[in-house]
Amino acid sequence: MTDSTIAFIGLGLIGGSIARGLKRSHPEITIKAYMRTRSRLEQAREDGVIDVIMDGVGEELADCDLIFLCAPVEYNAAYLAQIRPYMKEGALITDVGSTKTDIHQEVTRLNMESVFVGGHPMAGSEKTGYENASDHLLENAYYIITPTAQSRQEDIDRLVDVAKCIGSIPVVLDYRRHDQITAAISHLPHVIASSLVNLVRDSDESDGMMKLLAAGGFKDITRIASSSPEMWEQICMTNSQNLADILSLYIHSLQEILAQIQSRDGAAIYHLFETSRDYRNTFTERPKGSVAPEYTFTIDVADEVGAISTISAILAARCVSIKNIGINHNRERGEGALRVSFYDQGAMEKAWERLEQYRYGLFRN
């Protein structure tokens, strides 16, 4: 990476995670940051994540090679005009916003297309703020890069290098296509999850039985409803047309399903679940961008103290190294509670044979 001095305007979950990742891979770089909450900047400096606390958008940006806009999406565009007078020759601005059209239009309006390349790291958490940032949050996550009509290839490559430095997988897309895609795969699911939670809330009776029994699949598909309402309001408002288009298609599909249920059209309902299952099963569970095979299986164990350590001890006794263990909180599909991965085929088969001897229920992935 050639950029040696980097500034962050905003240092929340995503900005903080990028800064942490860059410091981990390139501890020699100088990182500056500004945000309204001074205490978090002081904590970031104490953590060794940033080197300089900026008082605002001003002269302190003059020696920066790369400037990240990591404020809420509605504020990022407003910072552009403030930053432009302080940029040195060759400096580049990028952002991390979940929607791209608004900021790209503002970049064009300000005649800043030659100094801007958009970005969107596609990872996050229901938790927000610098205190929840980590140097590995964006590992194996797609990092979408959205050039302008005047972006130089070397500037696009600079963002590609940043993505690789923090362990992300860079993908270059037109910003308009980015917003169409994310409306379908990210923004609509958040609307669905939140509306479903509210539907259950409004339909539940005074004993709260729906809430009590809401587990497994319901919790899985509504987890994202715990995200920041301020952030998602801004995302919906800055990608409203694409979201409205895909939401209209979704409403139409629900109306068709309603008609099929009312008419007791079992064949159509079967086709719904069959086609969605087959398509969903083509989604890989392995790390994005990985071409290496996965050596994994799941184990059916009771939810009791010592279950994981018992399995670890059984395998360790035969010198089987475990690469990773994940807990499956949802057994609705009948699979085991623990998903275990190994470094190679031999270790996986040896572990399978050993655990069969102890009469564990095992399931191939």
N, C-alpha and C positions, 0 to 999 in steps of 0.2 A: 504494500500500500504506500503510495507516494505522498499522501496528504499528512502533514505533520502537526498541524494545528486545527482543531475542530471545535466548533461552537454548537451548543444546544440551546434553542429557545424553547423552554419547557423541558422538564426532566421528570416525567411521570413514569408509568410502568414501561412503556415502549422506549421512550427516550433514555430512561435510566438503564434499561436492559441493553440497548445498543452501546451506550457509553461503557457499561461494565464489560461487555463482550470485546469492545475495541481495546480497552485497557488490559484485558487478559491476554489478547493476542499481540498487542503492540504497546507494552508499558512505557515506551519512550515517547509516545505522542503526548501533546499538550491538549487537554480538554478544558474548555471554558463552558460555563452554563449560566443561564438566567431563568428565573421563574419568580412568581410573586411570593411564594412561601420560602422565606429566607432560611428557616430552620432546616428544611430538607436539603438545601444547597450546602449548608454547613455540615450536615451529616454526610453528604456525598463527598465533600472534601476530606472529612475525617476518615471516610472509608477508603480514600485513595482513588476514587472513581473520577473526580474532577480535580483540576489543578488551580483554576481561577474562577472565582465567583464574580460574575458581571453584575453591575448595578442596573443595567437596562440595555436597550438596543442603541449602540453608539460607537464611539471610537475604538472600543475594545475589540470590535469585529474586524478592524482594518488589517490585521495580520493573519486572519483565518483563511485556510484553504477550502474548508468545507463547512457549511452552515446547515444544521438540521432544524427544521420547524417541527416541533413536537408538541405544540399547544393543541387544544381542541380544534376540530376542523374549521369551525366558523371563524376562529381567530388567526389561523395560519395565513390566509390570504391577506389579511390586514397588515401583517408584519412585513410583507414583501416590499412595499414602498418605503417603509422605515429603514430597511436593511440596505437597499440599493446604494445610497450615497457612500456607504462605508466599505463597500466591497473592493478588494484589490484586484488587479488584473489576474485573470485565471481562476478566481474564486468561483465556487459553485454552490448553489442553494438546492436543497432537497427537502422533502417533507415525509411524514409517515402516516398521512391521513388515510382513512378507510374509503373515502370517496375522492375522485380526482378531477372531475369536470370543472367544479367551481374554481379550484386553485389554478388549473391550466388556463381557464378563460381569463382569470385575473392576470396571470403571467403574460398572456398575449396582449391584454389591454395595456399593460405597463411596458410593453416592448422589452420583456426580460426573458424571452424564449431561449436566448443563447447562453444564459447563465443559470438555467433551471433544468433539473431532471427530477421528476416525481418519484416517490417510492411508497410502498405499502407492505410492511412486514406482516404476513398473515398468521399472526399468533397473538395470544393474549390470555386473559384470565378474567373471572368475575371480579377479582380483586383489582384495585387501582392504586396508583401512587408510587412514588419512588421506593417506598419501604417494601414494596412487593416485587421490585425489579430484581432480575438475576442475570448472571453472565451467560446462562444457557437457555433462557426462555425461548430464544429464537432459533435454537439449533434444530436443523432438519425441517424448519418451516419455510414455505415459499416466500420469497422476498420479491414482490412485483415491482418492476422498474418501468416508469412511464415517461419516455422522452418527449420532447416537444418537436415541432417541425424543424427547429434550428439547432437541436442538440448535436454536439460533436460526438463521434464514436468514442473518442478518448474520455469524454465526460461520462458517457454511459458506462464505459469500462471501469471508471472510478467507483461508481455505485455497485457494479458487479463485484469489485474487489472488497468493498465494505461488507456486502452480503456474505461473501465467502469467509471473511475474517471472523465473523460472528457465528459461523456454522450454518448459515441459511442457504437456501437454494434459489439463486437468482433466475427470474423469468421476466423477459422484456415484452411488454404489451402496449398497444395503443390505449390511451387513457379512457377513451369512450367504450372500448370493449371491456376494459377492466370494470367499469361501473355497471355495465350490463351483466357481467358474470357475477360480480359480488352481490348485486341485487337479488339474484336467484339463489346463490349458495350460502350467503351470509346474512343479508339484511332481511329477506323474507323469513328465514327460519327464526330469527329473533322476534319478528312480529308474531309469528305463529305461536312460539313458545309463550310469549307474554299474554297473548289473547287466550290461550288454552288455560293458563294458570288462573286468569281472571274469570273464565267460564266456570271452572271448578269452584272457585271462591264464591261466585254468585249462586251456584247451584247447590252448594252444600247446605245441610240442615244445621240446626243449632248444636247438635252433638258433635259436629266436626268430623263425622265418620269418613267422608271423602278424603279429607286432609290426613286423617290417621292412616288410612289404607293406601295412600298415594306413595307407591314404592316402585322399585324396578324400572320398567319402561317409562312410566310417567316422569319419574325423577330424571331419568337419562335425557329424555327429549325436551324437558323444561329447565334443565340446569342453567342454560344461558339467559333465562328470564331474570336471574339474579344480577345481571350486568348493570352498569351505570345508566340510569334513565336520562341524565343530561347528555351523555355521549350519544346514546341511541336516538334521542330526539334530533340531535344535530346531523347524524348520519342519514336519517330518514328525510330530513328537510333538504339536505344537499344532494340527495340522489332520488328525489321524489318521483320524477317521471319514469325512470327505469323500475323503481319499486312499484309504482302504480300499475305499470304494464304487466309485470310478472304476478302481482297480487290479483289482478283481474283474471289472468289465466288460471291461477290457483282457485279462485272463487268459482270459476266456471267448472273446473274439475270436481270440486266439492258438490256442486249442484248436480252434476252427472251421477256422482256416487250416491247422493241422497235419493235421486230418482230410482237408481238400481236397487237400493235397500227397500224403498217403499213398494216397489213392484216385485220384490223378492227374486231378483234376477241373480241366482246363485252363480251362474257361469261367469257373469260380468264381474262379480265380486271376487271369485276365484282368480280371474285373469288379473285383477288389480294387484292381489297379493303375490301372484306368481311372477308377473313382470317386474314388480318392484324388488322382490327378493332376488331374482336373477341379476338385475342390474346392480343392486347393492352389493351382491357377493363378488362383483368384479372389482370393488374397491379394495386395495391392498392395505393390510395392517402394518406392513413393514415400513421403516423410515422412508420418507419421501426422497426420491432420487436414488434409492438403493437398488442395486441390481444383484446383490449377493442373496443367496437363499437364506431363509429363516429356518432354524431348527427349534421348533417349539411344540409343546402340547399342553393341555390343561389337566388339572388334577382335581378330583372331587374330594374335598375335605370338609369336615365339620368346623363350624365357627367356634373354636375353643382355644384357650390359652395353650401356646406351645406347638400349634399345628405346623407352622412354617419351620420352626427350629427342628422339629422331629424329621421332617422331610429333608432338610439340609444335612442333618446328621446321618441319615440313611445313605444319602448320595456321597457325602464326604468320606464315609467308611469305604467306599469303592473308588475313591479318588476321582469322582465326577465333579467337574467345575461347572457351576451355574453362572450363566452370563447375566440373567435378569429374572426377577420374579415380579409379576403384577397381580394385584387382587381384582377379581371380577366381582363387582358388587351386584350384578344383575344375572340371575340364573334362569330367566324366563325362557331361554332357548335350551335349557337343560345341560349346558356345559359346566365344567368344573369351576371351582372357586378360585383356583390359582393358575395363572398362565406362566409357564416356566420356559425360558429360552436357554440354549446351549451354544457353544462355540463351533461345534461341528456335528456331522451326522453320527459319528461313532459315539460321542458323548451322549447324544440324545437317545440312541438305541440302548445304550448301556443303562441309562437312567430309567428308561421305560421298562426294561426287563427287571431291574432291581425293585422298582415300585410295584410292579405286578406281583412280585413275590410277597409283598406286604398287603396284597389285596386292595390296593387303591383303585378307584375308578379313574380311568385315563381316557382322554379324548384327543384325537388328532385334530390339528388346526387346519 
